[in-house]
Amino acid sequence: MTIGVVDYDSGNLKSVETALDHLELEYVTSGDSAQLRDADVLIVPGVGEAASAMDSLRRRGLDTLIRSHAHSGRRLVGICLGLQLFVEYSEERDTTCLSLLPGRVVRFPKSDARKVPHMGWNQVIRSGAHPIFDGIPDNRSFYFVHSYYLDPKTAPDTIATTEYSSKFSSVIERENIVAFQFHPEKSGPYGLRLLQNAIGSAIC
């Protein structure tokens, strides 16, 4: 099995690489489509801003690579900004995204009670039993850093949600695509288990 980590100058690459090293998985990190084209699993990490990220993907031809990979039926994993780029639209600088999944990303409302960005540990509430949560107890907390969120009313592929001012989609899944709004690679043993489940299900 080959794992490709997409480098588009917005990714949280080091922590993802550290997690994959911990799981003793071989991978290649690259911004070159040719080096990632044959990967069995493609991981799109992300920290940053949607419009700049999409510009970088298009400039390098990585948007075409990611769409091709998704349509091939091979496993595609998104993390944080990676999740937001998989859907149709982000309110952040009025950005058209990859449109691999339905959904709309919006900014957290301003509130005296809740700081933006949403940063730190928060519970992930699953919609029901799902293989991606194998070995993980209900209502565990994972590590988030984001100012925009996927509105679950527009995202039928939501399999878990989180509350912060508003309810938002924190895990989405459709067929070969799975994505996390939080950072599993920064979320301790249960986060690593989630990442392993997401990758491992590609080769079962």
C-alpha positions in Angstrom: 0.0 0.0 0.0 1.3 3.5 -0.8 0.1 6.6 1.0 0.5 10.1 -0.5 0.4 13.3 1.6 -0.5 16.3 -0.5 1.8 19.3 0.0 0.1 22.5 -1.2 1.7 25.0 1.1 -1.3 25.0 3.4 -0.9 21.6 5.0 -0.1 20.6 8.6 2.5 18.3 7.2 4.9 17.7 10.0 2.3 16.5 12.5 0.7 14.2 9.9 4.1 12.8 9.0 4.8 12.2 12.7 1.5 10.4 13.1 2.2 8.1 10.1 5.7 7.4 11.4 4.1 6.4 14.8 1.7 4.1 12.9 4.7 2.7 11.1 3.2 3.4 7.7 5.2 4.3 4.6 4.3 7.5 2.8 5.5 10.1 0.4 4.8 13.8 0.9 4.8 15.8 -2.3 3.3 18.7 -4.3 4.1 17.0 -7.5 1.0 15.2 -9.1 3.3 12.6 -10.8 4.6 11.4 -7.4 1.2 11.1 -5.9 -0.8 9.7 -8.9 -0.5 6.0 -8.0 -1.1 6.3 -4.3 -3.6 3.9 -2.8 -4.5 6.4 -0.1 -4.3 10.2 -0.5 -4.3 12.5 2.5 -5.1 16.2 2.2 -4.2 17.9 5.4 -4.7 21.6 6.0 -4.2 24.7 8.0 -4.9 28.0 6.4 -7.4 29.9 4.2 -9.7 28.4 1.6 -9.2 30.7 -1.3 -5.4 30.6 -1.1 -5.5 26.8 -0.7 -7.6 26.4 -3.8 -5.4 28.7 -5.8 -2.3 26.6 -4.8 -4.1 23.4 -5.7 -5.1 24.7 -9.1 -1.7 26.2 -9.8 0.0 22.8 -9.2 -2.7 20.7 -10.9 -3.4 19.1 -7.6 -7.1 19.8 -7.8 -7.3 17.6 -10.8 -5.2 14.9 -9.0 -7.5 14.9 -6.0 -10.7 14.7 -8.1 -9.2 11.9 -10.2 -8.2 10.0 -7.1 -11.6 10.4 -5.5 -13.4 9.2 -8.7 -11.1 6.2 -9.0 -12.6 4.8 -5.8 -9.3 4.9 -3.8 -9.4 6.2 -0.3 -9.2 10.0 0.1 -8.7 11.5 3.6 -9.2 15.2 4.5 -8.0 16.9 7.7 -9.3 20.3 8.9 -9.0 22.6 5.9 -8.8 19.5 3.8 -12.4 18.6 4.8 -13.6 22.1 3.9 -12.0 21.9 0.5 -13.8 18.7 -0.4 -17.3 20.3 -0.3 -18.8 22.7 -2.8 -18.4 26.2 -1.3 -16.7 28.1 1.5 -17.9 31.5 2.7 -14.2 32.3 3.4 -13.4 34.7 0.6 -16.3 33.4 -1.4 -14.5 30.3 -2.5 -15.6 27.5 -4.9 -14.1 24.3 -3.6 -13.5 20.8 -5.1 -17.2 19.8 -5.0 -16.5 16.2 -4.2 -19.2 16.2 -1.5 -22.2 18.5 -1.0 -21.9 21.1 1.6 -21.4 24.7 2.5 -18.7 26.1 4.9 -19.6 29.2 6.9 -17.9 31.3 9.6 -18.7 30.9 13.3 -21.0 33.6 14.5 -19.5 36.4 16.6 -20.3 35.8 20.3 -19.1 37.1 23.6 -19.3 33.6 25.0 -17.3 31.8 22.3 -13.9 32.8 21.0 -13.1 32.5 17.3 -11.2 30.5 16.2 -12.5 27.4 17.9 -9.3 26.1 19.4 -8.8 23.2 21.7 -10.4 19.9 22.7 -14.1 19.3 22.0 -16.4 16.3 21.9 -17.3 14.5 18.7 -20.8 13.1 18.8 -21.3 10.3 16.3 -24.6 9.8 14.4 -24.5 6.1 14.9 -22.2 3.0 14.7 -19.6 3.3 11.9 -16.4 1.4 11.1 -14.4 4.6 11.2 -15.0 4.7 15.0 -13.9 1.1 15.6 -12.1 0.9 18.9 -13.1 4.4 20.0 -15.5 5.1 22.9 -18.5 7.3 22.3 -18.2 11.1 22.8 -14.4 11.3 22.9 -12.8 14.7 22.6 -10.4 15.7 19.7 -8.3 18.7 18.9 -9.8 21.5 16.8 -8.4 24.7 15.3 -10.7 26.5 12.9 -12.8 29.6 12.3 -15.1 28.2 9.6 -17.3 25.1 9.8 -19.3 22.8 7.6 -23.0 23.4 8.2 -24.6 20.0 8.8 -27.9 21.2 7.2 -26.1 21.2 3.9 -23.9 18.1 4.4 -25.9 14.9 4.1 -22.7 12.8 4.5 -22.2 13.9 8.1 -21.5 11.0 10.4 -20.5 13.0 13.5 -21.1 16.5 14.8 -19.6 18.9 17.4 -21.1 21.9 19.2 -19.4 25.3 19.4 -21.9 28.2 19.2 -23.5 26.2 16.5 -23.6 22.5 15.6 -21.2 21.6 12.8 -20.1 18.6 10.9 -16.9 17.2 12.4 -16.6 13.9 10.4 -18.0 13.3 6.9 -17.9 10.2 4.9 -19.2 9.0 1.5 -18.0 5.8 -0.1 -14.2 6.1 -0.4 -14.0 9.7 1.0 -13.6 10.4 4.7 -12.7 13.8 6.3 -12.2 15.2 9.8 -12.7 18.9 10.9 -10.4 18.2 13.8 -6.8 17.1 13.8 -6.7 13.3 14.5 -2.9 13.5 14.2 -2.8 15.9 17.2 -5.5 14.1 19.2 -3.6 11.4 21.1 -4.2 7.7 20.9 -7.8 7.9 19.8 -6.9 10.3 17.1 -4.2 8.0 15.8 -6.8 5.1 15.9 -9.2 7.2 13.8 -6.4 7.9 11.3 -5.4 4.3 11.2 -9.1 3.3 10.7 -9.5 5.8 7.8 -6.4 4.4 6.1 -6.8 0.8 7.0 -10.3 0.5 5.6 -8.8 1.2 2.2 -7.0 -2.1 2.2 -9.5 -4.4 4.0 
